[in-house]
Amino acid sequence: HKLYESFHISVLLKGGHRINDANDLLYTNGHGIWLHGERINNPNTHGTGCTLSSAIASNLARGFSLEDSVRRSKQYLTDALKTQLDLGHGSGPLDHTLRKNTIKIIIYIEGEYTI
């Protein structure tokens, strides 16, 4: 509340490190909106904050409202965590290609193209 009053900005308080849920609080226009989220048990969470903020910015650029942008981005993050991508050692990255079924990826290997 004080950040909003002092700077007239919207604030997203993240709850992703909670044990039972991933509920967040979006404070904007003088009131709070609880955004309920599913807690995904996945140790590979490297880059979740950057992914979320980039997704929110992308949705805002596409013309969605702030609340809808945050909701859509939270769902994207949840879906990325659900894929359980496991690369390397320690806390690995998210699966940013989870929607690859909507994008054809063509790879050129030894004179042949594969999709």
N, C-alpha and C positions, 0 to 999 in steps of 0.2 A: 504494500500500500504506500509506504513512504517513498519508494523509488518512483512510483507513478506520480505521486503528488509533487515530488521535487523536480522531476525531469520530464513529466508527461510522456512516458514511454510505456509500452507494453512489456510485460515480464512473463517468461515461461519458467516456472519452478519445476525442475525435473524430479521424478520419483523412481527412476529406473534401477536404483540400487536397493530398493526396498525388497523384502523377502517374499511377500505374498502377491504383490501386484506391481504394475508400472504406471500408477496414476500420476498425472501431472496437473499442475494448476496454472492456467493461463489467466493473468490479470491484465485486463485491458478496458479502456473506457470506464474506469471507476468501479468495475466489479470483477469477481473471480469466476472462472468457468472450470469445473473439474472435468478432466479428460481421462477417462478410464482406459487402462491398458493391461494387456496380458503380460505376465512375467514369464520370460522364456529362459529356461536353464541352458545357457550356452556360455562357455568360458571365453569364446572368441568374440570379444566385444571391442577390439581395437578400432577406433575411428567412429564409434557410434555417435558421438557428439557432433563431429564434423559432418557426418552423413545426414544427421537430423537437420542441422542448420542449413546445409546446402539444399536439402529436399524442401524445406520450408521456403527458402528464397526462390527456388524454382517454381513452386506452386504459386507463390505470390506473383511472380513474373508472368505466369500463365493466366492471371486474373482472378484467382480464387481469393476469398476473404481470408483474413488472418486465421480465424478459427478453423475454417475448412482446410487451409494450408497445413496447419499444425496437425489436425486429425488425419489427413491424407499421409503426411510425412511419418507420423507415429505408426500407421498401418504398414507403410513401406519398410520401416525399420523392423517392426515385428516380423514381417514376412521374410526379411533378409536374415534375421536371427534364427527363424524356424528351419532354414535350409541346413543348419548345422555344418557349414563349411569349416574344414579343419586343415589349415595350411601352416607349415612350419612349427616352430616351438613356441611355447608361451601363449599369450593372448593374441590370437591371430585376427585377421580382418573379417569383415562381413562379406557376404556374397552379394555384390552389387549387380551381378548378372542374373538375378533371380527371375527377371522378366524377359529372359533371352528368347522365350518362345514367341515373342512379338517382334524380335529383331533377328534377321538372318545374319549369321557371322560366317564369312567365307575365308577359309584358310588355304594358302598356297604352299604345298609341301611337295618337294621333288617333282616339279612339273605337273602336278595335278591339283585341282581345286576340290576342297571338301567343304560341306556345309554342316 
